[in-house]
Amino acid sequence: MFRSPHRLFDVTIWPLVDVILFGSIGAFIAGNESAGAQAFGYLLGGVVLWHIIYQAQIAVSTGFLEETWSRNLLNIMITPVKEWEYVAGTALFGLVKLILGTGLVAVTALLLFSFDVTDLGLGLVPIGAILLAVGWLIALFVIGFVLRFGSGAEALAWGIMFVVMPLSGVFYPVDALPDVVRPLALVLPTTYAFDAMRTLLDGDGIDWGTIGIAAATTVGLTAAALLFLVRMLRVFRARGFITRYS
């Protein structure tokens, strides 16, 4: 386990995530006497929109992992299909899963809790687009780690999103986070996307400044994800790591 730090994820990261997530929710509610109805909207709105980024990321990540599980990675490597074509195809196919998963969550919230996410209006479009792009770029990082460290790194496909969740302030303003982790939250585009969601829920309209920051950080992280994936793919080929999956 010491030689494979990613295997320590379950016993180190999960406890920290739980404390930060639920502690921040409690801090937000405790620090705001009128937070009852506000927290209701933040929680359900966060759950619905969270599934956009989660389904986008998991579809691309598991789409690649299925090739490793079925020992089909070598076949993919020797076909005329280019890397970007493969990733694009996997992402587009994942949109079907995203629509089904997010649609189910939205309909359930409407039927059981009378929460209609479409009441947020057209502001949902740029927020949803940013969350979709972030889900895809996180998946690129996951694929890069799997190429470099092998199937043991596949735990990141599921675990990394639940590290991003509390840092993004999905269910509460970032001010509720502990001071020590707040700078990390300000680097993530999801932080600004969910902040824009809360502005819509509060009836203040779309905050284009916040959306602009989210879009700019998304572009920067996408470039970093692509560079990382290309570098890991070169290492994968140069060192013959394909034998792990053959």
Number of C-alpha atoms within 10 A of each C-alpha: 7 7 7 10 10 18 16 14 15 11 9 11 15 15 11 11 17 14 12 20 22 13 15 23 22 13 15 20 16 13 11 11 8 10 14 11 8 15 18 14 19 22 14 21 23 20 17 20 23 22 22 26 25 25 23 28 30 23 24 28 28 20 20 21 20 12 15 20 12 10 16 15 19 14 10 14 13 9 8 8 10 12 13 10 11 14 18 14 13 17 23 15 15 22 17 13 16 23 15 13 16 20 15 14 16 21 16 15 18 15 10 8 11 10 17 16 19 11 11 19 11 11 19 19 10 18 23 18 15 25 26 23 21 27 26 27 24 26 29 25 23 28 28 23 22 23 23 20 17 17 15 13 20 20 16 22 23 15 14 16 18 16 18 18 20 25 25 26 26 28 26 25 17 24 12 20 23 14 10 7 13 16 13 13 19 16 17 19 27 29 24 28 29 29 25 25 24 26 17 18 18 13 9 10 16 21 17 12 11 18 22 15 17 27 23 14 19 21 17 11 20 19 13 14 21 16 15 16 20 14 13 20 18 13 14 19 13 10 10 10 16 17 11 13 15 12
